[in-house]
Amino acid sequence: MKSLATIFFTMAEAARVHQAENGERYELIFGSIKDERDLSRQVALIEGMVAAGDAIVIAPADSKALVPVLRRAVRQGVVVVNISNRFDAEVLAAGGVTIPFVGPDSRTGSFRLRSCLPLIPTRLAASHWRRSAAPG
């Protein structure tokens, strides 16, 4: 997991519940980093999990820097699934590796949200977002 903060707590708990109900089918190993700047710790976790398991589900702290260590994992037969922060497609292609992504398309979502913003009443929008410039 990228971090055991915020929504990652919910995902971790759901995974624990599923594993408890299916304990005979697989072992669940968790690892997390303190925050998104702790890249070296996430690399160390990945290396340890490659030695210990058959699959890794990862929310990468860095969409580019973790590709080399995960490419090695894939080449060793470990199934890697990417969640939350999609790996950089160009870096994956340059590394000759495919890692499936499971999660929302935040880019498309942000464009759709942008098209809806003019429909939000000014007072409501002002109560939730700071405006960086005067209207007009």
N, CA, C and O atoms as a DFTB+ gen file, in Angstrom:
544 C
 N C O
     1  1       0.842      -1.175       0.000
     2  2       0.000       0.000       0.000
     3  2       0.886       1.237       0.000
     4  3       1.974       1.248       0.575
     5  1       0.397       2.260      -0.651
     6  2       1.158       3.489      -0.703
     7  2       1.305       4.054       0.695
     8  3       2.399       4.454       1.093
     9  1       0.222       4.090       1.437
    10  2       0.239       4.655       2.781
    11  2      -0.948       4.087       3.532
    12  3      -1.965       3.742       2.931
    13  1      -0.820       3.989       4.836
    14  2      -1.974       3.537       5.618
    15  2      -2.777       4.734       6.103
    16  3      -3.386       4.692       7.172
    17  1      -2.775       5.786       5.321
    18  2      -3.546       6.980       5.635
    19  2      -4.822       6.978       4.799
    20  3      -4.898       6.335       3.753
    21  1      -5.812       7.706       5.281
    22  2      -7.077       7.959       4.581
    23  2      -7.725       6.712       4.003
    24  3      -7.974       5.747       4.725
    25  1      -8.000       6.728       2.702
    26  2      -8.753       5.644       2.082
    27  2      -8.012       4.318       2.113
    28  3      -8.629       3.259       1.992
    29  1      -6.714       4.364       2.272
    30  2      -5.953       3.123       2.309
    31  2      -6.278       2.304       3.550
    32  3      -6.139       1.081       3.528
    33  1      -6.712       2.954       4.641
    34  2      -7.185       2.213       5.814
    35  2      -8.386       1.351       5.437
    36  3      -8.463       0.186       5.825
    37  1      -9.309       1.912       4.694
    38  2     -10.513       1.192       4.280
    39  2     -10.158       0.012       3.386
    40  3     -10.689      -1.085       3.560
    41  1      -9.268       0.232       2.437
    42  2      -8.862      -0.863       1.554
    43  2      -8.155      -1.960       2.339
    44  3      -8.394      -3.145       2.107
    45  1      -7.292      -1.571       3.262
    46  2      -6.567      -2.559       4.064
    47  2      -7.534      -3.379       4.905
    48  3      -7.389      -4.598       5.008
    49  1      -8.511      -2.727       5.502
    50  2      -9.475      -3.449       6.328
    51  2     -10.309      -4.409       5.488
    52  3     -10.559      -5.539       5.909
    53  1     -10.739      -3.979       4.315
    54  2     -11.508      -4.865       3.433
    55  2     -10.669      -6.072       3.012
    56  3     -11.179      -7.190       2.943
    57  1      -9.402      -5.852       2.736
    58  2      -8.520      -6.965       2.367
    59  2      -8.349      -7.930       3.533
    60  3      -8.344      -9.146       3.342
    61  1      -8.210      -7.390       4.740
    62  2      -8.069      -8.252       5.926
    63  2      -9.319      -9.108       6.143
    64  3      -9.221     -10.293       6.463
    65  1     -10.478      -8.505       5.967
    66  2     -11.735      -9.243       6.133
    67  2     -11.815     -10.364       5.094
    68  3     -12.154     -11.499       5.428
    69  1     -11.505     -10.044       3.838
    70  2     -11.554     -11.057       2.788
    71  2     -10.574     -12.184       3.081
    72  3     -10.912     -13.355       2.908
    73  1      -9.374     -11.850       3.518
    74  2      -8.380     -12.875       3.809
    75  2      -8.822     -13.740       4.980
    76  3      -8.606     -14.952       4.966
    77  1      -9.436     -13.138       5.994
    78  2      -9.919     -13.908       7.146
    79  2     -10.983     -14.919       6.720
    80  3     -11.053     -16.023       7.259
    81  1     -11.803     -14.531       5.754
    82  2     -12.852     -15.423       5.257
    83  2     -12.309     -16.474       4.288
    84  3     -12.972     -17.476       4.020
    85  1     -11.114     -16.247       3.768
    86  2     -10.521     -17.135       2.761
    87  2      -9.091     -17.515       3.124
    88  3      -8.246     -17.707       2.250
    89  1      -8.833     -17.620       4.410
    90  2      -7.481     -17.836       4.906
    91  2      -6.767     -19.040       4.347
    92  3      -5.540     -19.042       4.237
    93  1      -7.513     -20.059       3.993
    94  2      -6.881     -21.257       3.452
    95  2      -6.414     -21.062       2.008
    96  3      -5.616     -21.852       1.504
    97  1      -6.901     -20.022       1.346
    98  2      -6.579     -19.803      -0.071
    99  2      -5.317     -18.981      -0.290
   100  3      -4.600     -19.190      -1.269
   101  1      -5.040     -18.044       0.621
   102  2      -3.865     -17.199       0.430
   103  2      -3.446     -16.533       1.732
   104  3      -4.221     -16.418       2.682
   105  1      -2.192     -16.100       1.737
   106  2      -1.648     -15.334       2.854
   107  2      -1.593     -13.875       2.419
   108  3      -1.239     -13.576       1.279
   109  1      -1.938     -12.981       3.316
   110  2      -1.939     -11.551       3.022
   111  2      -0.801     -10.893       3.785
   112  3      -0.712     -11.010       5.007
   113  1       0.060     -10.207       3.064
   114  2       1.190      -9.500       3.672
   115  2       1.026      -8.022       3.357
   116  3       0.924      -7.636       2.193
   117  1       1.001      -7.201       4.393
   118  2       0.867      -5.754       4.202
   119  2       2.205      -5.069       4.377
   120  3       3.043      -5.490       5.175
   121  1       2.385      -4.021       3.626
   122  2       3.515      -3.130       3.810
   123  2       3.051      -1.746       3.437
   124  3       2.247      -1.583       2.519
   125  1       3.545      -0.754       4.134
   126  2       3.148       0.610       3.788
   127  2       4.298       1.557       4.069
   128  3       5.255       1.228       4.771
   129  1       4.172       2.723       3.506
   130  2       5.163       3.763       3.737
   131  2       4.529       4.875       4.546
   132  3       3.306       5.009       4.596
   133  1       5.371       5.663       5.174
   134  2       4.888       6.741       6.038
   135  2       4.131       7.801       5.234
   136  3       3.050       8.243       5.622
   137  1       4.719       8.191       4.119
   138  2       4.075       9.174       3.248
   139  2       4.617       8.989       1.833
   140  3       5.467       8.130       1.599
   141  1       4.137       9.776       0.913
   142  2       4.465       9.582      -0.498
   143  2       5.897       9.955      -0.864
   144  3       6.302       9.771      -2.012
   145  1       6.667      10.473       0.083
   146  2       8.074      10.786      -0.188
   147  2       8.996       9.623       0.167
   148  3      10.193       9.679      -0.114
   149  1       8.462       8.584       0.772
   150  2       9.255       7.472       1.288
   151  2       9.485       6.403       0.218
   152  3       9.134       5.237       0.401
   153  1      10.075       6.817      -0.889
   154  2      10.263       5.942      -2.039
   155  2      11.209       4.781      -1.740
   156  3      10.943       3.650      -2.148
   157  1      12.303       5.044      -1.040
   158  2      13.265       3.969      -0.767
   159  2      12.634       2.870       0.083
   160  3      12.944       1.692      -0.093
   161  1      11.757       3.249       0.995
   162  2      11.065       2.249       1.812
   163  2      10.128       1.415       0.938
   164  3      10.029       0.203       1.128
   165  1       9.440       2.046      -0.015
   166  2       8.535       1.286      -0.870
   167  2       9.317       0.321      -1.766
   168  3       8.858      -0.793      -2.019
   169  1      10.481       0.734      -2.243
   170  2      11.322      -0.171      -3.034
   171  2      11.723      -1.373      -2.185
   172  3      11.657      -2.511      -2.651
   173  1      12.140      -1.127      -0.940
   174  2      12.530      -2.223      -0.041
   175  2      11.353      -3.166       0.226
   176  3      11.530      -4.384       0.264
   177  1      10.160      -2.609       0.409
   178  2       8.968      -3.441       0.615
   179  2       8.703      -4.325      -0.603
   180  3       8.409      -5.512      -0.466
   181  1       8.808      -3.744      -1.777
   182  2       8.576      -4.505      -3.008
   183  2       9.578      -5.646      -3.111
   184  3       9.201      -6.780      -3.408
   185  1      10.847      -5.352      -2.869
   186  2      11.878      -6.391      -2.958
   187  2      11.595      -7.523      -1.977
   188  3      11.768      -8.694      -2.315
   189  1      11.159      -7.182      -0.759
   190  2      10.812      -8.205       0.223
   191  2       9.606      -9.018      -0.190
   192  3       9.559     -10.227       0.033
   193  1       8.632      -8.361      -0.788
   194  2       7.417      -9.062      -1.207
   195  2       7.661      -9.953      -2.415
   196  3       7.010     -10.988      -2.562
   197  1       8.581      -9.569      -3.273
   198  2       8.937     -10.425      -4.408
   199  2       9.494     -11.741      -3.879
   200  3       9.196     -12.808      -4.415
   201  1      10.293     -11.662      -2.838
   202  2      10.880     -12.871      -2.258
   203  2       9.841     -13.713      -1.514
   204  3      10.002     -14.926      -1.379
   205  1       8.774     -13.064      -1.033
   206  2       7.814     -13.758      -0.168
   207  2       6.514     -14.161      -0.839
   208  3       5.774     -14.972      -0.282
   209  1       6.207     -13.623      -2.018
   210  2       4.864     -13.856      -2.533
   211  2       4.765     -14.079      -4.017
   212  3       5.753     -14.062      -4.752
   213  1       3.525     -14.290      -4.433
   214  2       3.207     -14.563      -5.832
   215  2       2.575     -13.375      -6.535
   216  3       2.533     -13.328      -7.764
   217  1       2.081     -12.411      -5.759
   218  2       1.390     -11.266      -6.352
   219  2       1.590     -10.037      -5.480
   220  3       1.743     -10.132      -4.262
   221  1       1.585      -8.883      -6.130
   222  2       1.699      -7.602      -5.434
   223  2       0.611      -6.689      -5.971
   224  3       0.468      -6.524      -7.183
   225  1      -0.152      -6.100      -5.069
   226  2      -1.093      -5.041      -5.417
   227  2      -0.478      -3.776      -4.853
   228  3      -0.245      -3.679      -3.648
   229  1      -0.213      -2.803      -5.720
   230  2       0.551      -1.639      -5.290
   231  2      -0.083      -0.325      -5.702
   232  3      -0.542      -0.154      -6.831
   233  1      -0.095       0.605      -4.743
   234  2      -0.423       2.001      -4.994
   235  2       0.921       2.727      -4.932
   236  3       1.396       3.049      -3.843
   237  1       1.535       2.988      -6.080
   238  2       2.897       3.508      -6.079
   239  2       3.010       4.944      -5.584
   240  3       2.173       5.795      -5.884
   241  1       4.063       5.186      -4.822
   242  2       4.349       6.547      -4.376
   243  2       4.857       7.383      -5.547
   244  3       4.696       8.603      -5.556
   245  1       5.461       6.740      -6.518
   246  2       6.011       7.426      -7.686
   247  2       5.671       6.597      -8.922
   248  3       6.018       5.418      -8.998
   249  1       4.999       7.207      -9.876
   250  2       4.518       6.469     -11.049
   251  2       5.617       6.115     -12.042
   252  3       5.376       5.374     -12.995
   253  1       6.812       6.634     -11.831
   254  2       7.925       6.343     -12.735
   255  2       9.035       5.555     -12.044
   256  3       9.520       4.560     -12.582
   257  1       9.432       5.993     -10.871
   258  2      10.622       5.447     -10.209
   259  2      10.484       3.987      -9.784
   260  3      11.491       3.292      -9.651
   261  1       9.263       3.512      -9.570
   262  2       9.077       2.134      -9.114
   263  2       8.992       1.121     -10.253
   264  3       8.996      -0.086     -10.010
   265  1       8.918       1.594     -11.474
   266  2       8.781       0.676     -12.607
   267  2       9.952      -0.305     -12.703
   268  3       9.703      -1.491     -12.918
   269  1      11.213       0.117     -12.557
   270  2      12.307      -0.860     -12.678
   271  2      12.223      -2.013     -11.675
   272  3      12.411      -3.167     -12.060
   273  1      11.948      -1.734     -10.411
   274  2      11.873      -2.808      -9.417
   275  2      10.670      -3.712      -9.688
   276  3      10.735      -4.917      -9.445
   277  1       9.588      -3.148     -10.181
   278  2       8.415      -3.967     -10.496
   279  2       8.602      -4.742     -11.798
   280  3       8.043      -5.827     -11.959
   281  1       9.375      -4.199     -12.717
   282  2       9.711      -4.944     -13.937
   283  2      10.470      -6.218     -13.551
   284  3      10.213      -7.289     -14.101
   285  1      11.403      -6.097     -12.606
   286  2      12.128      -7.284     -12.134
   287  2      11.164      -8.280     -11.498
   288  3      11.294      -9.488     -11.695
   289  1      10.192      -7.769     -10.734
   290  2       9.206      -8.654     -10.096
   291  2       8.417      -9.428     -11.146
   292  3       8.247     -10.642     -11.035
   293  1       7.936      -8.721     -12.166
   294  2       7.158      -9.361     -13.233
   295  2       8.009     -10.416     -13.940
   296  3       7.525     -11.506     -14.243
   297  1       9.253     -10.097     -14.196
   298  2      10.146     -11.049     -14.883
   299  2      10.437     -12.280     -14.031
   300  3      10.814     -13.329     -14.554
   301  1      10.261     -12.146     -12.714
   302  2      10.443     -13.291     -11.818
   303  2       9.142     -14.067     -11.622
   304  3       9.090     -15.009     -10.831
   305  1       8.090     -13.667     -12.345
   306  2       6.831     -14.398     -12.293
   307  2       5.821     -13.886     -11.288
   308  3       4.786     -14.518     -11.078
   309  1       6.100     -12.752     -10.662
   310  2       5.165     -12.165      -9.704
   311  2       4.109     -11.374     -10.475
   312  3       4.444     -10.576     -11.351
   313  1       2.856     -11.593     -10.153
   314  2       1.761     -10.829     -10.752
   315  2       1.695      -9.486     -10.029
   316  3       1.622      -9.439      -8.801
   317  1       1.721      -8.400     -10.791
   318  2       1.671      -7.057     -10.209
   319  2       0.419      -6.361     -10.721
   320  3       0.151      -6.344     -11.922
   321  1      -0.342      -5.789      -9.797
   322  2      -1.542      -5.016     -10.135
   323  2      -1.372      -3.627      -9.538
   324  3      -1.031      -3.484      -8.364
   325  1      -1.607      -2.624     -10.336
   326  2      -1.451      -1.216      -9.972
   327  2      -2.810      -0.628      -9.578
   328  3      -3.785      -0.749     -10.320
   329  1      -2.862       0.012      -8.397
   330  2      -4.077       0.711      -7.962
   331  2      -3.736       2.154      -7.616
   332  3      -2.573       2.487      -7.393
   333  1      -4.731       2.987      -7.573
   334  2      -4.675       4.364      -7.091
   335  2      -3.923       5.316      -8.006
   336  3      -4.549       6.171      -8.632
   337  1      -2.620       5.203      -8.105
   338  2      -1.781       6.105      -8.888
   339  2      -1.236       5.317     -10.084
   340  3      -0.344       4.483      -9.933
   341  1      -1.775       5.586     -11.253
   342  2      -1.419       4.806     -12.452
   343  2       0.057       5.016     -12.821
   344  3       0.564       6.137     -12.805
   345  1       0.729       3.906     -13.151
   346  2       2.108       4.005     -13.608
   347  2       2.171       4.770     -14.918
   348  3       1.246       4.708     -15.728
   349  1       3.259       5.488     -15.121
   350  2       3.480       6.257     -16.333
   351  2       3.580       5.302     -17.531
   352  3       4.441       4.422     -17.561
   353  1       2.705       5.482     -18.500
   354  2       2.628       4.577     -19.655
   355  2       3.917       4.570     -20.469
   356  3       4.330       3.517     -20.956
   357  1       4.555       5.718     -20.623
   358  2       5.795       5.784     -21.399
   359  2       6.929       5.038     -20.704
   360  3       7.732       4.375     -21.360
   361  1       6.995       5.143     -19.382
   362  2       8.046       4.451     -18.629
   363  2       7.811       2.943     -18.675
   364  3       8.759       2.170     -18.812
   365  1       6.543       2.524     -18.560
   366  2       6.231       1.095     -18.690
   367  2       6.649       0.575     -20.068
   368  3       7.286      -0.473     -20.179
   369  1       6.285       1.316     -21.109
   370  2       6.616       0.892     -22.473
   371  2       8.128       0.842     -22.680
   372  3       8.641      -0.101     -23.283
   373  1       8.837       1.843     -22.188
   374  2      10.297       1.871     -22.323
   375  2      10.938       0.699     -21.589
   376  3      11.971       0.182     -22.014
   377  1      10.318       0.283     -20.486
   378  2      10.830      -0.849     -19.722
   379  2      10.361      -2.187     -20.245
   380  3      10.785      -3.234     -19.756
   381  1       9.488      -2.161     -21.238
   382  2       8.988      -3.405     -21.819
   383  2       8.143      -4.218     -20.865
   384  3       8.176      -5.449     -20.889
   385  1       7.389      -3.538     -20.027
   386  2       6.572      -4.235     -19.031
   387  2       5.132      -3.734     -19.095
   388  3       4.877      -2.562     -19.373
   389  1       4.206      -4.638     -18.832
   390  2       2.792      -4.295     -18.749
   391  2       2.328      -4.588     -17.334
   392  3       2.482      -5.705     -16.840
   393  1       1.761      -3.583     -16.685
   394  2       1.212      -3.748     -15.338
   395  2      -0.221      -3.230     -15.387
   396  3      -0.435      -2.039     -15.615
   397  1      -1.204      -4.102     -15.179
   398  2      -2.603      -3.655     -15.258
   399  2      -2.959      -2.678     -14.146
   400  3      -2.463      -2.781     -13.024
   401  1      -3.825      -1.732     -14.480
   402  2      -4.300      -0.726     -13.528
   403  2      -5.760      -0.989     -13.205
   404  3      -6.573      -1.235     -14.095
   405  1      -6.080      -0.935     -11.922
   406  2      -7.460      -1.050     -11.466
   407  2      -7.762       0.212     -10.671
   408  3      -7.153       0.459      -9.630
   409  1      -8.696       1.004     -11.161
   410  2      -9.045       2.234     -10.458
   411  2      -9.727       3.214     -11.380
   412  3      -9.971       2.922     -12.551
   413  1     -10.032       4.373     -10.847
   414  2     -10.751       5.375     -11.633
   415  2      -9.843       6.052     -12.652
   416  3      -8.620       6.070     -12.512
   417  1     -10.465       6.598     -13.662
   418  2      -9.758       7.401     -14.646
   419  2      -9.849       8.850     -14.176
   420  3     -10.761       9.583     -14.560
   421  1      -8.897       9.249     -13.346
   422  2      -8.937      10.584     -12.735
   423  2      -8.814      11.695     -13.767
   424  3      -9.401      12.764     -13.598
   425  1      -8.070      11.458     -14.816
   426  2      -7.909      12.484     -15.851
   427  2      -9.251      12.796     -16.505
   428  3      -9.628      13.962     -16.625
   429  1      -9.972      11.762     -16.929
   430  2     -11.286      11.969     -17.533
   431  2     -12.241      12.580     -16.518
   432  3     -13.016      13.476     -16.851
   433  1     -12.187      12.099     -15.283
   434  2     -13.050      12.640     -14.235
   435  2     -12.813      14.119     -13.998
   436  3     -13.761      14.878     -13.799
   437  1     -11.547      14.536     -14.017
   438  2     -11.258      15.953     -13.779
   439  2     -11.770      16.817     -14.925
   440  3     -12.250      17.927     -14.694
   441  1     -11.674      16.323     -16.155
   442  2     -12.214      17.086     -17.281
   443  2     -13.736      17.178     -17.198
   444  3     -14.315      18.219     -17.508
   445  1     -14.373      16.105     -16.786
   446  2     -15.832      16.142     -16.638
   447  2     -16.239      17.096     -15.526
   448  3     -17.212      17.837     -15.665
   449  1     -15.504      17.081     -14.433
   450  2     -15.797      17.999     -13.332
   451  2     -15.643      19.437     -13.797
   452  3     -16.473      20.291     -13.484
   453  1     -14.589      19.702     -14.538
   454  2     -14.357      21.057     -15.025
   455  2     -15.542      21.557     -15.841
   456  3     -15.903      22.729     -15.747
   457  1     -16.147      20.691     -16.637
   458  2     -17.283      21.121     -17.450
   459  2     -18.519      21.399     -16.600
   460  3     -19.422      22.116     -17.034
   461  1     -18.566      20.834     -15.386
   462  2     -19.711      21.046     -14.498
   463  2     -19.548      22.265     -13.597
   464  3     -20.542      22.784     -13.088
   465  1     -18.332      22.730     -13.390
   466  2     -18.100      23.831     -12.455
   467  2     -18.912      25.087     -12.754
   468  3     -19.379      25.725     -11.811
   469  1     -19.107      25.477     -14.014
   470  2     -19.919      26.673     -14.264
   471  2     -21.370      26.531     -13.793
   472  3     -22.062      27.535     -13.627
   473  1     -21.829      25.318     -13.579
   474  2     -23.206      25.087     -13.155
   475  2     -23.388      25.231     -11.646
   476  3     -24.517      25.297     -11.161
   477  1     -22.281      25.280     -10.902
   478  2     -22.360      25.371      -9.446
   479  2     -22.589      26.826      -9.056
   480  3     -21.884      27.713      -9.536
   481  1     -23.567      27.079      -8.191
   482  2     -23.813      28.453      -7.753
   483  2     -22.563      29.058      -7.117
   484  3     -21.808      28.365      -6.434
   485  1     -22.351      30.348      -7.344
   486  2     -21.152      31.033      -6.865
   487  2     -20.978      30.907      -5.361
   488  3     -19.874      30.634      -4.890
   489  1     -22.053      31.101      -4.596
   490  2     -21.911      31.038      -3.138
   491  2     -21.505      29.650      -2.679
   492  3     -20.675      29.515      -1.780
   493  1     -22.069      28.631      -3.274
   494  2     -21.706      27.267      -2.906
   495  2     -20.248      27.000      -3.257
   496  3     -19.495      26.450      -2.453
   497  1     -19.862      27.395      -4.460
   498  2     -18.478      27.177      -4.885
   499  2     -17.519      27.940      -3.983
   500  3     -16.473      27.413      -3.602
   501  1     -17.865      29.169      -3.642
   502  2     -16.984      29.982      -2.803
   503  2     -16.869      29.408      -1.401
   504  3     -15.844      29.593      -0.745
   505  1     -17.891      28.721      -0.932
   506  2     -17.819      28.162       0.416
   507  2     -16.926      26.929       0.476
   508  3     -16.505      26.525       1.560
   509  1     -16.630      26.323      -0.676
   510  2     -15.808      25.117      -0.690
   511  2     -14.434      25.314      -1.306
   512  3     -13.503      24.577      -0.982
   513  1     -14.293      26.282      -2.177
   514  2     -13.013      26.506      -2.831
   515  2     -12.605      27.952      -2.686
   516  3     -13.444      28.850      -2.761
   517  1     -11.333      28.182      -2.479
   518  2     -10.824      29.548      -2.498
   519  2     -10.647      29.954      -3.950
   520  3     -10.179      29.177      -4.782
   521  1     -11.019      31.145      -4.224
   522  2     -10.822      31.641      -5.585
   523  2      -9.491      32.384      -5.627
   524  3      -9.209      33.221      -4.769
   525  1      -8.686      32.074      -6.622
   526  2      -7.369      32.690      -6.709
   527  2      -7.416      34.031      -7.434
   528  3      -6.462      34.806      -7.357
   529  1      -8.495      34.310      -8.125
   530  2      -8.623      35.574      -8.839
   531  2     -10.050      36.075      -8.703
   532  3     -10.978      35.303      -8.464
   533  1     -10.206      37.365      -8.859
   534  2     -11.547      37.945      -8.788
   535  2     -12.367      37.455      -9.974
   536  3     -11.833      37.284     -11.070
   537  1     -13.684      37.223      -9.761
   538  2     -14.523      36.774     -10.869
   539  2     -14.530      37.787     -12.002
   540  3     -14.386      38.990     -11.780
   541  1     -14.696      37.295     -13.194
   542  2     -14.850      38.206     -14.310
   543  2     -13.949      37.877     -15.376
   544  3     -13.941      38.548     -16.408
